Amino acid sequence: MPKVIFLPHEDLCPEGAVVEAKSGETILDVALRDGIGIEHACEKSCACTTCHVIVREGFDSLDESDELEDDMLDKAWGLESESRLGCQAVIKDEDLVVEIPRYTINQVSENH
């Protein structure tokens, strides 16, 4: 069974977390199941960037993002080459190391 290793995040999982995943689950679903409250304002419909994550290890095991996800990611705060939307990144059979960015677009607009 693959594992998703969430790096420490000040608010959502200060100690980090190692969570068992099933092939076919999304990164977001695994996080939410384990109590890691990644924001998902569009309810997992690929219509926002609030579930933006950075896949630090195992990125190549994921299916490529589609055009809709890429268009959404272009609007994400802190976009990197290994960025994905957690609601769209489907886990296969390889372990992943995932970083949850400190801010989302929603948080940035609320704080400025």
NUGULUM-253770 format. One line per field, with one value per residue: residue in three letters; residue number from 1; x, y, z of N, C-alpha, C in turn. Coordinates in nm, 3 decimals, padded with zeros to 5 digits. Layout:
resn <- c(ALA,...)
resi <- c(NUM,...)
n_px <- c(X,...)
n_py <- c(Y,...)
n_pz <- c(Z,...)
ca_px <- c(X,...)
ca_py <- c(Y,...)
ca_pz <- c(Z,...)
c_px <- c(X,...)
c_py <- c(Y,...)
c_pz <- c(Z,...)
This chain:
resn <- c(MET,PRO,LYS,VAL,ILE,PHE,LEU,PRO,HIS,GLU,ASP,LEU,CYS,PRO,GLU,GLY,ALA,VAL,VAL,GLU,ALA,LYS,SER,GLY,GLU,THR,ILE,LEU,ASP,VAL,ALA,LEU,ARG,ASP,GLY,ILE,GLY,ILE,GLU,HIS,ALA,CYS,GLU,LYS,SER,CYS,ALA,CYS,THR,THR,CYS,HIS,VAL,ILE,VAL,ARG,GLU,GLY,PHE,ASP,SER,LEU,ASP,GLU,SER,ASP,GLU,LEU,GLU,ASP,ASP,MET,LEU,ASP,LYS,ALA,TRP,GLY,LEU,GLU,SER,GLU,SER,ARG,LEU,GLY,CYS,GLN,ALA,VAL,ILE,LYS,ASP,GLU,ASP,LEU,VAL,VAL,GLU,ILE,PRO,ARG,TYR,THR,ILE,ASN,GLN,VAL,SER,GLU,ASN,HIS)
resi <- c(1,2,3,4,5,6,7,8,9,10,11,12,13,14,15,16,17,18,19,20,21,22,23,24,25,26,27,28,29,30,31,32,33,34,35,36,37,38,39,40,41,42,43,44,45,46,47,48,49,50,51,52,53,54,55,56,57,58,59,60,61,62,63,64,65,66,67,68,69,70,71,72,73,74,75,76,77,78,79,80,81,82,83,84,85,86,87,88,89,90,91,92,93,94,95,96,97,98,99,100,101,102,103,104,105,106,107,108,109,110,111,112)
n_px <- c(00.084,00.063,00.216,00.148,00.345,00.320,00.476,00.579,00.346,00.275,00.012,-00.175,-00.071,00.140,00.342,00.390,00.293,00.239,00.061,-00.134,-00.235,-00.474,-00.442,-00.566,-00.695,-00.719,-00.469,-00.580,-00.810,-00.690,-00.553,-00.767,-00.909,-00.735,-00.753,-00.619,-00.670,-00.682,-00.769,-01.050,-01.215,-01.381,-01.504,-01.370,-01.384,-01.209,-01.205,-01.080,-00.789,-00.731,-00.658,-00.399,-00.094,00.252,00.439,00.698,00.844,00.805,00.655,00.661,00.523,00.259,-00.033,-00.021,-00.108,-00.418,-00.545,-00.733,-00.666,-00.403,-00.457,-00.588,-00.382,-00.203,-00.289,-00.227,-00.091,00.251,00.340,00.508,00.725,00.656,00.399,00.062,-00.296,-00.451,-00.695,-00.699,-00.477,-00.407,-00.325,-00.095,00.091,00.313,00.505,00.453,00.590,00.469,00.424,00.242,00.155,00.220,00.035,-00.284,-00.455,-00.698,-00.636,-00.432,-00.564,-00.742,-00.571,-00.451)
n_py <- c(-00.118,00.217,00.509,00.837,01.096,01.365,01.668,01.869,02.123,02.438,02.502,02.302,02.039,02.016,01.837,01.692,01.407,01.059,00.875,00.599,00.506,00.429,00.294,00.497,00.682,01.034,01.282,01.483,01.356,01.158,01.317,01.456,01.241,01.167,01.374,01.607,01.919,02.033,02.307,02.319,02.474,02.455,02.217,01.989,02.000,02.090,02.367,02.571,02.684,02.611,02.368,02.327,02.156,02.058,01.818,01.665,01.426,01.145,01.252,01.190,00.953,01.010,01.059,01.272,01.616,01.757,01.988,02.163,02.147,02.246,02.510,02.608,02.577,02.769,02.992,02.956,03.027,03.051,02.868,02.581,02.364,02.106,02.125,02.043,02.005,01.896,01.764,01.652,01.496,01.176,00.898,00.639,00.351,00.424,00.568,00.900,01.222,01.504,01.851,02.099,02.408,02.717,02.924,02.988,03.115,03.220,03.269,03.458,03.675,03.735,03.825,04.054)
n_pz <- c(00.000,-00.092,00.058,00.178,00.259,00.448,00.471,00.753,00.842,00.953,01.050,00.965,00.994,01.219,01.305,01.081,00.879,00.818,00.601,00.512,00.188,-00.068,-00.391,-00.647,-00.489,-00.422,-00.342,-00.184,-00.075,00.084,00.269,00.397,00.507,00.705,00.881,00.812,00.736,00.457,00.262,00.044,-00.149,-00.375,-00.351,-00.455,-00.736,-00.928,-00.970,-00.843,-00.659,-00.401,-00.288,-00.356,-00.375,-00.330,-00.478,-00.354,-00.368,-00.577,-00.778,-01.054,-01.064,-01.075,-01.282,-01.569,-01.539,-01.652,-01.904,-01.784,-01.509,-01.526,-01.611,-01.384,-01.194,-01.282,-01.153,-00.892,-00.568,-00.509,-00.704,-00.830,-01.024,-00.952,-00.865,-00.789,-00.800,-00.517,-00.529,-00.777,-00.819,-00.849,-00.663,-00.729,-00.717,-00.578,-00.312,-00.187,-00.121,00.020,00.018,00.179,00.073,00.242,00.210,00.053,-00.237,-00.142,00.131,00.106,-00.014,00.190,00.386,00.298)
ca_px <- c(00.000,00.146,00.203,00.166,00.417,00.295,00.578,00.518,00.282,00.254,-00.126,-00.255,-00.012,00.269,00.441,00.392,00.212,00.257,-00.074,-00.150,-00.329,-00.513,-00.429,-00.690,-00.737,-00.646,-00.392,-00.672,-00.894,-00.605,-00.529,-00.891,-00.940,-00.645,-00.773,-00.538,-00.776,-00.647,-00.885,-01.098,-01.330,-01.471,-01.553,-01.299,-01.430,-01.104,-01.249,-01.006,-00.652,-00.712,-00.598,-00.266,00.014,00.376,00.480,00.844,00.896,00.703,00.576,00.653,00.432,00.123,-00.071,00.001,-00.223,-00.486,-00.544,-00.811,-00.584,-00.292,-00.511,-00.611,-00.252,-00.140,-00.337,-00.193,00.011,00.372,00.346,00.637,00.713,00.596,00.269,-00.060,-00.414,-00.469,-00.818,-00.682,-00.357,-00.448,-00.212,-00.080,00.149,00.440,00.496,00.467,00.622,00.387,00.431,00.125,00.204,00.178,-00.079,-00.363,-00.503,-00.799,-00.571,-00.357,-00.656,-00.800,-00.472,-00.393)
ca_py <- c(00.000,00.338,00.604,00.979,01.159,01.509,01.743,01.955,02.248,02.508,02.501,02.184,01.918,02.066,01.729,01.614,01.286,00.951,00.822,00.494,00.544,00.325,00.336,00.552,00.794,01.159,01.334,01.556,01.261,01.095,01.418,01.481,01.120,01.164,01.493,01.719,02.001,02.114,02.378,02.273,02.564,02.417,02.081,01.890,02.002,02.150,02.501,02.670,02.637,02.606,02.240,02.321,02.090,02.038,01.678,01.670,01.297,01.060,01.331,01.123,00.839,01.061,01.090,01.413,01.704,01.792,02.131,02.236,02.159,02.338,02.646,02.645,02.588,02.897,03.095,02.914,03.100,02.972,02.760,02.520,02.265,01.984,02.161,01.975,02.023,01.774,01.696,01.593,01.410,01.041,00.817,00.507,00.251,00.474,00.663,01.041,01.320,01.618,01.976,02.185,02.546,02.795,03.009,02.968,03.243,03.269,03.322,03.577,03.786,03.770,03.886,04.177)
ca_pz <- c(00.000,-00.094,00.168,00.150,00.369,00.447,00.543,00.855,00.805,01.080,01.097,00.930,01.055,01.268,01.318,00.959,00.892,00.722,00.587,00.412,00.083,-00.162,-00.530,-00.697,-00.406,-00.447,-00.229,-00.098,00.001,00.186,00.374,00.471,00.584,00.821,00.963,00.766,00.677,00.340,00.210,-00.088,-00.162,-00.484,-00.323,-00.535,-00.875,-01.012,-01.007,-00.765,-00.631,-00.257,-00.247,-00.418,-00.301,-00.404,-00.462,-00.345,-00.413,-00.638,-00.874,-01.184,-01.059,-01.095,-01.419,-01.601,-01.519,-01.777,-01.937,-01.685,-01.388,-01.556,-01.611,-01.244,-01.128,-01.321,-01.059,-00.754,-00.493,-00.487,-00.803,-00.861,-01.131,-00.897,-00.808,-00.836,-00.718,-00.440,-00.569,-00.909,-00.819,-00.810,-00.617,-00.793,-00.627,-00.527,-00.201,-00.222,-00.018,-00.020,00.096,00.169,00.078,00.359,00.177,-00.069,-00.290,-00.049,00.251,00.070,-00.036,00.318,00.473,00.240)
c_px <- c(00.089,00.119,00.218,00.229,00.395,00.403,00.509,00.464,00.238,00.113,-00.196,-00.201,00.130,00.378,00.465,00.308,00.251,00.123,-00.076,-00.259,-00.363,-00.489,-00.566,-00.746,-00.661,-00.568,-00.485,-00.756,-00.815,-00.583,-00.654,-00.928,-00.856,-00.656,-00.685,-00.629,-00.732,-00.776,-00.922,-01.230,-01.428,-01.525,-01.501,-01.340,-01.331,-01.145,-01.181,-00.866,-00.628,-00.651,-00.461,-00.165,00.137,00.424,00.633,00.910,00.780,00.620,00.556,00.562,00.287,00.095,-00.045,-00.126,-00.287,-00.489,-00.620,-00.731,-00.469,-00.339,-00.536,-00.477,-00.180,-00.179,-00.294,-00.081,00.131,00.387,00.489,00.617,00.650,00.461,00.158,-00.176,-00.439,-00.592,-00.805,-00.566,-00.394,-00.325,-00.212,-00.024,00.279,00.416,00.518,00.511,00.559,00.407,00.302,00.175,00.145,00.051,-00.155,-00.403,-00.607,-00.734,-00.496,-00.452,-00.722,-00.702,-00.412,-00.501)
c_py <- c(00.125,00.426,00.746,01.039,01.309,01.576,01.833,02.084,02.314,02.493,02.366,02.053,01.952,01.959,01.657,01.490,01.187,00.878,00.713,00.536,00.421,00.379,00.383,00.665,00.919,01.199,01.406,01.461,01.193,01.192,01.437,01.362,01.113,01.290,01.611,01.807,02.091,02.177,02.322,02.346,02.521,02.276,01.978,01.887,02.066,02.289,02.610,02.615,02.616,02.475,02.218,02.255,02.082,01.897,01.674,01.540,01.215,01.130,01.257,01.002,00.881,01.075,01.237,01.492,01.734,01.943,02.214,02.255,02.256,02.484,02.696,02.668,02.719,03.009,03.066,03.000,03.007,02.854,02.713,02.414,02.134,02.013,02.079,02.022,01.892,01.695,01.624,01.494,01.273,00.957,00.683,00.411,00.297,00.571,00.805,01.120,01.450,01.734,02.054,02.329,02.622,02.875,02.954,03.107,03.302,03.333,03.452,03.696,03.829,03.849,04.015,04.279)
c_pz <- c(00.000,00.027,00.113,00.275,00.354,00.531,00.646,00.796,00.935,01.136,01.078,00.988,01.102,01.277,01.185,00.981,00.784,00.717,00.480,00.314,00.000,-00.302,-00.578,-00.612,-00.449,-00.322,-00.132,-00.014,00.112,00.302,00.460,00.558,00.711,00.909,00.927,00.681,00.565,00.287,00.073,-00.118,-00.271,-00.468,-00.423,-00.683,-00.972,-01.061,-00.924,-00.740,-00.482,-00.208,-00.311,-00.324,-00.391,-00.374,-00.470,-00.388,-00.467,-00.743,-01.006,-01.183,-01.081,-01.245,-01.444,-01.577,-01.655,-01.794,-01.834,-01.556,-01.411,-01.555,-01.469,-01.173,-01.162,-01.226,-00.915,-00.696,-00.475,-00.582,-00.826,-00.968,-01.083,-00.831,-00.872,-00.750,-00.648,-00.480,-00.702,-00.915,-00.761,-00.781,-00.689,-00.689,-00.562,-00.412,-00.253,-00.100,-00.065,00.076,00.072,00.178,00.197,00.332,00.057,-00.118,-00.195,00.073,00.221,00.054,00.096,00.405,00.416,00.210)
